[in-house]
Each structure stands twice: as structure tokens, then as C-alpha cells.
Amino acid sequence: MSEAAIPEELVSEIKAIRADLDYIKKRVVDVGTVLTQDDTESLQEAETDLKEGKTKRL
């Protein structure tokens, strides 16, 4: 079985795409780890409650 010849231009383009994907994968943020405005407000409220003695640390 003989191998098909792949044009060098196509090989270069695939390598560039692979490099771009590697770059993107290193910088993608897990959406589950990003705090929403509501999350931030809840944390601030909890910190206030802790300082005022309305709650205590586990």
C-alpha cells in the first residue's frame, strides 16, 4: 500500500493550527471557576456576617 503525498503547504497549515490550539488550551478558563456578581456579593455578605459574629468558621 502506498502513501498519498501530502502537500507541504497543507502540512505547514496543520502545524500552525495545532500550535494555535495548544495556545488556546493553555489559556481557556473553566467557566465553573469564574465568580459571578452574585457570588461576589454573597462572599462579601458572608465575610461581614463573620466579622459581626453572626456566624463562625467551620
DARA-V659802 format. One record per backbone hydrogen bond with DSSP energy under -0.5 kcal/mol. CO is the residue of the C=O (numbers start at 1). NH is the residue of the N-H. E is the energy in kcal/mol with one decimal. If there is no record, write none. Layout:
BEGIN
co->(CO | CO)
nh->(NH | NH)
e->(E | E)
END
This chain:
BEGIN
co->(5 | 7 | 7 | 8 | 9 | 10 | 11 | 12 | 13 | 14 | 15 | 16 | 17 | 18 | 19 | 20 | 21 | 22 | 23 | 24 | 24 | 29 | 30 | 31 | 36 | 37 | 38 | 39 | 40 | 41 | 42 | 43 | 44 | 45 | 46 | 47 | 48 | 49 | 49 | 50)
nh->(7 | 10 | 11 | 12 | 13 | 14 | 15 | 16 | 17 | 18 | 19 | 20 | 21 | 22 | 23 | 24 | 25 | 26 | 27 | 27 | 28 | 31 | 33 | 34 | 40 | 41 | 42 | 43 | 44 | 45 | 46 | 47 | 48 | 49 | 50 | 51 | 52 | 54 | 55 | 53)
e->(-0.6 | -0.6 | -1.9 | -2.6 | -2.0 | -2.4 | -2.2 | -2.1 | -2.4 | -2.5 | -2.2 | -2.3 | -2.5 | -2.4 | -2.1 | -2.5 | -2.9 | -1.6 | -0.7 | -1.1 | -0.9 | -0.6 | -2.3 | -1.1 | -2.3 | -2.4 | -2.3 | -2.3 | -2.2 | -2.4 | -2.3 | -2.4 | -2.2 | -2.5 | -2.2 | -2.4 | -2.2 | -2.3 | -0.9 | -1.0)
END
